[in-house]
Amino acid sequence: MPIQYTGLTRPIGIILACLMIAACAPRSMAPSAPPVATTDKALQAQAETAYQKGDLLTALDYYQVLIQNFPDSPLIPQAFLKIGRIQTALGDDLAALDSYQQLLAIYPEHPEAMDARIEMLGALQRLGRNQEILDAAPAFADQVQGDIRRFRLYTILGDAHAALAVWDQAVYFYDLAMANAPAIHRAALEEKMKTAVAMLQEDQIELLLGQVQDETVVGYLSFQQAAAMAGVSAYDDAVWLLTVFLERFPDHEYAPQARALVEQLADKVAYDRYALGCLLPLTGPYALFGARALDGIQLAFSEINTMQDGLPARLVVKDTGSDPNQAARAMQALADAKVAAVIGPIATAESAAEVAQERRIPIMTISQREGLTAIGDNVFRNFITPRMQAAVLSSYMLETLGKRRFAVLYPDEMYGRTFRDMFWEEIYQRGGEIVALEAYDPAKTDFEDVIKKLVGRYYDTPEDLKALREPLDLLGPLTALPGYRPPVEEAVEENVPGRRSRSARQDDDAPPPIVDFEAILVPDSPKMLGLVIPQLVYHDVVNVTLLGTNLWFSEKLLKEAGEYVQGAVLPSGFYPASQSPRVQTFVAAFEAVYGRAPGFIEAIAYDSARIMLNAMLDPNVWLRAGIRHTLMKAVPVEGVTGKVTFDGTGEPVKDLFLLQIEGNDFIEIDPSRAPVKGRFDDIPPAPLP
């Protein structure tokens, strides 16, 4: 693991230049001193004998005489080092620094030089010059060899960071020192480390737990993390962490404190493990979606309770009224009822998610709103996202069909721009390219000019031809993407043989369209597609694959533009006619109970409820924090809306259904088997707030 520093890093030579290099003049020999030896080795022996007897001044004099009388002796580096250590023992760290700097200046590559550098840091520390330590150490720290040297270096660095109140770095270096510490020094080092750990913030503790190696350090950090959680009223997390701590360190010196804290927090973490809260818009403008979601959730409950040997799970339903303030109040009521976890909302989800995070209750929103999971680690989302759809479309087109050139025609609003960005990224990441890109005003019904621009048949006056090549204005941050290539409008020059600009002079004959793309994405609703797609065909955009979003999965699209969308490919979060036995069983059960076929909303609510119920009813889970940890495990859950896991942020990672339009049917695309004809979802998931 590379060493980390918080101070400025500059070469040690700067430090050396800043410190005075003074000659070591010999001291007058004490009257009682024996005669001075006449060889360097004999002088060294005299010095060592005096040193061992505790006669530091005499030893110092002998070493200084050695340096003066034998300047070319190979013993000189050792003499400088020993002089520095004696001066330190005598309480003169400034003189010691002098000695170490002389050694380093004259013998920078000598084996004794590394010891001198470490001793120099120790002297700087005793002088309170801690920032100089952090400035000097990077020049040589990675070259230090030997357990004792590393122990001393890392201890000094830990102490320097502690003196500067950089507690996370102090713990980091104390951990490195622990790995090299002689047994006699471990107790003192542990005391330093405990002091530093007690000063850490929770986020620092979490980061360090992924870095430190010494089990002793891990133990103290783990306990401190739990205590920090208790300090901010995150009682479930505190008890969860304390339990993990006690399982791993049953004999730790803090184990009795951990057990006492668990008992103290028992009442605060109590909840009804069989109660699942449910937030849905049962009144207001989104009441239809709420009612449909509730049907799917109740079916999941009936199936789970049929398989339960113990107490049946209970559903506690609260109406959000399609209103964010009412949703927040409803979430507070569920928290007061001590539910284990919460499903929903499907609209106005942000306010409820904020309350759930504050009360540390796992919540699984059924919402397409981006950014919800950033509220906190208890917030999850289960829905089909633009990123998923762009990924499955681009993967199928490039990796299965081998198509590489694409166009995007999109409404100039949030939905269209989002799909533009996601599709662009996914295509280029897989080695494809976007060769045509145009936006249209969703408030209009005539798209002739936009489509002509898309295929190079747009007419204008010859002046300011440059202004006709403005697709980059539509791209925004896309230009910064890896692998970016400008669209054809900019990339194709009029003088390139065999190619023609998408712009044309007004006095030119009408040119044929430039349809140099193999597929085109149009992310819009069936109502708008009924206007846009026929105009594409009218302007000779044919023999290309139409690509859509989940909104295309609608009977209305077939009625509005059925003859124009043949062969179109689109993703879907749910396909009721799938050959999947799981889907077939769900559809049959739903129809038997409710007398109608389920749609996407019912299916995603059903899956969300089953996922949450399985987590909260797990016999090994007895804390809300345990529910969250279970959900975060990277174990795929097979659902009727595909296989799903949750990433580290609580966002879903899902397999989607891929469909193709053939006649009046949607056909499931599966490379492993022949396409299967089936029904469409007659009420597609509409954009929700």
SVG drawing of the C-alpha trace seen along z (x, -y; Angstrom):
<svg xmlns="http://www.w3.org/2000/svg" viewBox="-62 -35 111 59">
<polyline fill="none" stroke="black" stroke-width="0.4" points="0.0,0.0 1.5,-3.4 2.3,-5.8 0.0,-8.7 0.9,-12.2 -1.0,-15.3 1.8,-17.8 3.7,-19.2 6.2,-17.0 9.6,-18.4 13.1,-16.9 15.0,-16.3 17.8,-18.5 15.7,-21.6 15.5,-20.6 19.2,-20.0 19.9,-23.4 17.8,-25.1 19.7,-23.5 23.1,-24.9 26.0,-22.6 28.7,-23.2 32.0,-21.6 32.3,-19.4 35.3,-20.8 36.9,-18.4 36.2,-19.0 39.0,-19.3 39.8,-16.0 38.9,-15.5 42.0,-15.3 41.1,-11.8 40.8,-10.5 43.2,-7.8 45.6,-8.5 44.1,-8.9 44.5,-5.9 46.6,-6.3 44.3,-4.4 40.7,-4.9 39.6,-1.5 41.2,-1.9 39.5,-5.3 36.2,-3.8 36.7,-1.1 37.5,-3.7 34.4,-5.6 32.2,-2.6 33.7,-1.5 32.9,-5.0 29.4,-4.9 28.6,-1.5 29.7,-2.8 27.4,-5.8 30.2,-8.3 28.5,-10.1 30.8,-13.2 33.9,-11.1 32.4,-9.0 31.5,-12.2 35.1,-13.5 36.5,-10.3 34.2,-10.2 35.0,-13.8 38.7,-13.2 38.2,-10.2 36.6,-12.5 39.3,-15.2 42.3,-12.9 41.1,-10.3 39.0,-12.2 39.3,-9.4 38.4,-6.6 35.5,-4.3 34.3,-4.7 33.5,-8.3 29.8,-7.8 29.3,-5.6 31.0,-8.3 28.6,-11.0 25.6,-8.8 26.8,-7.9 27.6,-11.6 24.1,-12.5 22.6,-9.9 24.8,-10.9 23.8,-14.6 20.2,-13.5 20.8,-11.6 22.3,-14.8 19.2,-16.7 20.8,-18.7 18.6,-17.9 19.9,-21.0 23.4,-19.7 22.2,-16.2 20.5,-17.6 23.9,-19.1 25.6,-15.8 23.0,-13.9 23.0,-16.6 26.8,-16.4 26.6,-12.6 24.0,-13.0 25.8,-15.8 29.1,-13.9 27.9,-10.3 24.4,-10.4 24.6,-6.8 26.2,-5.2 24.3,-2.4 24.3,-4.6 22.6,-7.4 19.1,-5.8 19.5,-5.6 20.6,-9.2 17.5,-10.3 15.2,-8.5 17.1,-10.0 16.9,-13.4 13.1,-13.0 13.1,-12.0 15.1,-15.1 12.7,-17.4 9.8,-15.8 11.3,-16.5 11.8,-20.1 8.1,-20.4 8.9,-20.8 6.3,-18.3 5.5,-19.8 9.2,-19.5 9.0,-15.8 6.1,-15.4 8.0,-17.5 11.2,-15.5 9.9,-11.9 8.6,-11.3 12.0,-11.6 13.2,-8.4 10.3,-6.6 9.8,-4.0 13.4,-3.0 13.5,-2.1 14.3,1.5 14.3,3.5 11.6,4.0 13.2,1.7 13.8,-1.1 10.3,-0.9 8.9,-0.8 10.7,-3.9 9.8,-5.8 6.1,-4.9 5.9,-5.7 7.5,-9.1 5.1,-9.8 2.2,-8.8 3.3,-11.0 3.8,-13.9 0.3,-13.6 -1.1,-13.3 0.7,-16.5 -0.9,-18.2 -4.4,-16.7 -4.5,-14.8 -5.9,-11.8 -6.8,-9.5 -3.2,-9.6 -1.9,-9.1 -3.9,-5.9 -2.7,-4.8 1.0,-5.1 0.5,-3.6 -1.0,-0.6 2.1,-0.3 4.3,-0.6 2.3,2.2 3.3,4.6 7.0,4.0 6.9,3.2 9.1,5.2 6.9,6.8 8.4,4.4 7.1,1.4 3.6,2.6 1.8,1.5 3.0,-2.1 2.1,-2.1 -1.4,-0.8 -2.0,-3.6 -1.0,-6.2 -3.2,-4.5 -6.3,-4.3 -6.0,-8.1 -5.9,-8.8 -8.8,-6.4 -11.0,-8.2 -10.6,-11.4 -11.8,-10.0 -15.0,-10.9 -17.3,-8.1 -16.4,-8.5 -12.7,-8.4 -13.2,-5.2 -15.0,-3.5 -12.2,-4.4 -9.5,-3.2 -11.2,0.1 -10.5,0.8 -6.8,-0.1 -5.5,1.1 -4.0,4.6 -3.3,5.1 -6.1,6.9 -5.6,4.8 -6.2,1.6 -9.2,3.2 -10.7,4.0 -10.4,0.5 -11.7,-1.0 -14.7,1.3 -15.7,0.5 -15.2,-3.3 -17.4,-3.0 -20.2,-1.5 -19.9,-4.1 -19.9,-6.9 -23.2,-5.5 -24.7,-5.4 -23.6,-9.0 -25.7,-10.2 -28.7,-8.1 -28.1,-5.5 -29.0,-2.8 -29.7,0.0 -26.3,-0.5 -24.6,-0.8 -26.0,2.5 -25.3,4.2 -21.7,3.1 -21.3,4.0 -22.6,7.5 -20.1,8.0 -17.4,6.6 -18.2,9.1 -18.3,12.0 -14.9,11.1 -13.2,9.9 -15.0,11.7 -12.0,11.2 -11.2,7.6 -10.6,5.2 -13.6,3.2 -15.8,6.3 -17.5,5.6 -18.3,2.1 -19.7,3.4 -22.0,5.8 -23.2,3.1 -23.9,0.8 -26.0,3.4 -28.1,3.9 -28.5,0.2 -29.7,-0.3 -32.1,2.8 -35.3,0.7 -34.2,-1.8 -33.7,0.8 -37.0,2.7 -39.3,3.0 -42.0,5.3 -40.1,7.6 -43.3,8.9 -44.7,5.4 -43.9,4.0 -44.9,0.4 -46.4,-0.7 -46.5,-4.2 -48.7,-4.6 -50.8,-7.4 -54.2,-6.0 -55.8,-9.4 -54.8,-12.3 -53.6,-12.4 -51.5,-9.2 -54.1,-7.1 -54.5,-4.7 -50.8,-3.8 -51.1,-3.4 -54.0,-1.1 -52.3,1.1 -49.1,1.3 -51.1,2.3 -52.5,5.2 -49.0,6.5 -47.8,6.0 -50.8,7.8 -50.3,10.8 -46.7,11.0 -47.9,10.9 -50.3,13.7 -47.7,15.9 -45.1,15.2 -47.5,15.9 -48.5,19.2 -44.9,20.3 -44.3,18.9 -44.1,21.3 -44.1,18.5 -46.2,15.4 -47.7,14.0 -46.3,10.8 -48.5,7.7 -48.9,4.8 -49.3,1.3 -50.6,-0.9 -50.5,-4.7 -51.8,-7.0 -49.4,-9.7 -52.2,-11.5 -49.8,-12.2 -48.4,-15.0 -44.8,-15.3 -45.9,-16.7 -48.5,-14.0 -45.9,-11.4 -43.5,-12.7 -46.2,-12.6 -47.2,-9.1 -43.6,-7.9 -43.3,-9.4 -46.5,-7.5 -44.9,-4.2 -41.8,-4.9 -43.8,-5.5 -45.6,-2.2 -42.1,-0.5 -42.4,1.2 -39.4,3.2 -39.1,1.6 -41.1,-0.4 -42.2,0.2 -42.9,-2.9 -43.7,-5.5 -44.1,-5.5 -44.4,-9.3 -43.4,-12.1 -40.8,-9.7 -38.1,-12.2 -39.7,-13.6 -40.6,-10.1 -37.1,-8.8 -35.6,-11.7 -37.7,-10.8 -36.8,-7.1 -33.1,-7.8 -33.4,-10.1 -35.2,-7.3 -32.8,-4.6 -35.6,-2.5 -34.8,-0.7 -37.1,-2.0 -37.5,-0.6 -38.9,-3.3 -40.8,-2.3 -39.8,-5.4 -38.0,-6.5 -36.8,-9.7 -33.0,-9.8 -30.9,-10.7 -33.2,-9.2 -30.6,-6.8 -28.1,-9.6 -30.3,-10.6 -28.7,-7.9 -27.7,-4.2 -31.2,-3.1 -32.8,-4.3 -33.1,-1.8 -34.8,-2.0 -36.4,0.7 -37.4,-0.6 -36.3,-0.5 -33.9,-3.3 -32.7,-5.0 -29.2,-3.7 -30.5,-0.1 -32.5,-0.6 -29.6,-2.3 -27.3,0.5 -29.5,3.4 -30.3,1.7 -26.6,0.9 -25.4,4.3 -27.9,6.1 -27.4,3.9 -23.6,3.9 -22.7,7.2 -25.5,9.4 -26.4,7.8 -23.1,6.2 -24.5,2.7 -22.2,-0.2 -23.6,-3.4 -26.6,-5.1 -28.7,-8.2 -30.8,-9.8 -33.9,-11.9 -35.2,-13.1 -37.6,-15.5 -35.8,-18.5 -37.0,-17.9 -35.6,-16.1 -36.7,-12.6 -35.3,-12.9 -32.0,-14.5 -31.5,-11.9 -31.8,-9.0 -29.6,-10.9 -26.8,-11.1 -27.1,-7.5 -27.4,-6.0 -24.4,-8.1 -22.2,-6.8 -23.2,-3.2 -22.7,-3.2 -19.3,-4.7 -18.2,-2.5 -19.0,0.5 -17.1,-0.8 -20.0,-2.2 -20.6,-5.8 -23.4,-8.3 -23.4,-9.8 -26.6,-11.9 -28.2,-13.7 -31.2,-16.1 -33.7,-17.4 -37.3,-18.5 -39.7,-20.7 -42.2,-18.3 -44.9,-21.1 -44.9,-20.9 -46.5,-18.5 -44.4,-19.2 -40.9,-17.7 -40.0,-18.2 -37.1,-20.6 -35.6,-18.5 -35.7,-15.3 -34.2,-17.0 -31.4,-18.2 -30.9,-14.6 -30.5,-13.3 -28.8,-16.2 -31.8,-17.7 -32.2,-20.9 -32.3,-24.0 -31.1,-27.5 -29.4,-30.5 -25.7,-30.0 -24.4,-32.7 -23.3,-31.6 -23.1,-27.9 -21.1,-27.5 -24.2,-28.2 -25.9,-25.3 -23.4,-22.9 -24.4,-23.4 -25.1,-19.9 -22.5,-20.3 -24.8,-22.8 -27.1,-19.9 -24.4,-17.8 -23.3,-19.7 -21.0,-17.6 -21.1,-14.7 -18.1,-16.3 -16.0,-15.4 -16.8,-11.7 -13.9,-9.2 -14.0,-8.2 -16.0,-11.2 -16.3,-11.8 -18.2,-14.8 -21.4,-14.1 -21.4,-14.0 -22.4,-17.7 -19.0,-18.8 -16.9,-15.8 -17.8,-15.8 -16.3,-18.6 -17.7,-19.5 -14.4,-18.9 -14.0,-15.3 -14.3,-12.9 -17.3,-10.6 -19.0,-12.5 -21.4,-15.4 -22.3,-17.8 -25.6,-17.4 -26.2,-21.1 -27.2,-22.0 -27.5,-25.2 -30.9,-26.5 -30.2,-26.4 -29.1,-22.8 -31.3,-20.1 -32.9,-18.1 -30.3,-15.6 -31.1,-12.1 -31.1,-11.6 -27.9,-10.7 -29.1,-7.7 -25.6,-6.5 -26.9,-5.0 -28.1,-1.5 -30.5,-2.2 -32.2,-5.3 -33.3,-5.9 -36.5,-7.9 -37.2,-8.2 -40.8,-9.4 -44.3,-8.5 -46.7,-6.6 -48.8,-9.7 -45.7,-11.6 -44.4,-8.6 -47.6,-8.5 -46.5,-11.9 -42.8,-11.5 -42.3,-8.0 -44.5,-8.4 -42.6,-11.6 -39.3,-9.7 -40.7,-7.2 -42.0,-10.0 -38.5,-11.5 -37.0,-8.1 -35.6,-7.1 -36.2,-3.4 -34.3,-0.2 -33.0,-1.1 -33.9,0.4 -36.1,-1.7 -35.1,-1.8 -37.5,-2.8 -37.8,-2.9 -40.2,-1.1 -42.9,-3.7 -43.1,-2.0 -44.6,1.1 -48.2,0.0 -51.3,0.9 -51.6,-2.8 -48.3,-2.7 -49.6,0.1 -52.8,-1.7 -51.1,-5.1 -48.1,-3.9 -48.2,-0.1 -47.3,0.0 -44.4,-2.3 -42.7,-0.6 -42.4,2.9 -39.2,4.5 -38.7,1.9 -36.6,3.0 -37.4,1.8 -36.7,2.8 -39.3,3.5 -39.2,4.0 -42.0,6.6 -43.3,8.9 -46.4,10.8 -46.1,13.3 -42.6,14.3 -41.7,18.0 -40.1,17.6 -41.9,20.0 -41.6,17.4 -43.5,14.8 -46.1,17.3 -46.8,18.4 -47.1,14.7 -49.4,13.8 -51.7,16.8 -51.9,16.1 -52.6,12.4 -55.3,13.1 -56.9,15.6 -57.1,13.1 -57.9,9.9 -59.5,11.1 -57.1,9.0 -53.6,9.2 -50.8,7.5 -48.8,4.7 -45.4,3.3 -46.5,1.4 -48.1,4.5 -45.0,6.6 -42.4,4.1 -44.4,3.7 -44.7,7.4 -41.0,8.0 -40.1,5.1 -42.4,6.5 -41.0,10.0 -37.4,8.8 -38.1,6.7 -40.1,9.4 -37.5,12.0 -34.9,9.7 -36.9,8.7 -38.1,12.3 -34.6,13.9 -34.1,15.8 -30.6,14.4 -31.9,10.8 -33.0,9.2 -32.1,5.6 -33.2,3.0 -29.5,2.6 -29.5,6.3 -32.2,5.8 -30.1,3.2 -27.0,5.4 -29.0,8.2 -30.3,6.1 -26.8,4.8 -25.4,8.3 -24.5,8.8 -26.7,11.9 -29.0,11.8 -32.7,12.1 -34.9,13.6 -38.0,11.7 -40.8,11.4 -39.2,8.1 -35.9,9.8 -32.9,10.6 -32.0,7.8 -29.2,6.8 -28.5,3.5 -25.2,1.7 -23.3,-0.1 -25.5,-3.1 -28.9,-1.3 -29.5,-1.5 -30.9,1.5 -28.9,3.6 -31.5,5.4 -31.9,7.6 -34.5,6.2 -36.8,7.9 -35.9,7.0 -38.9,6.9 -39.5,6.5 -42.6,5.4 -44.0,7.9 -47.4,7.2 -49.7,6.4 -47.6,8.3 -44.6,7.7 -42.1,10.5 -39.6,11.4 -36.0,11.4 -33.8,14.1 -30.8,15.2 -31.0,18.6 -34.4,19.5 -36.8,18.6 -38.8,15.4 -42.0,15.7 -45.1,13.8 -47.2,12.3 -49.4,9.5 -48.5,6.0 -48.8,4.1 -52.0,2.1 -51.1,-0.5 -47.4,-1.3 -45.5,-2.9 -46.0,-6.6 -43.4,-9.2 -43.9,-9.9 -42.7,-12.7"/>
</svg>
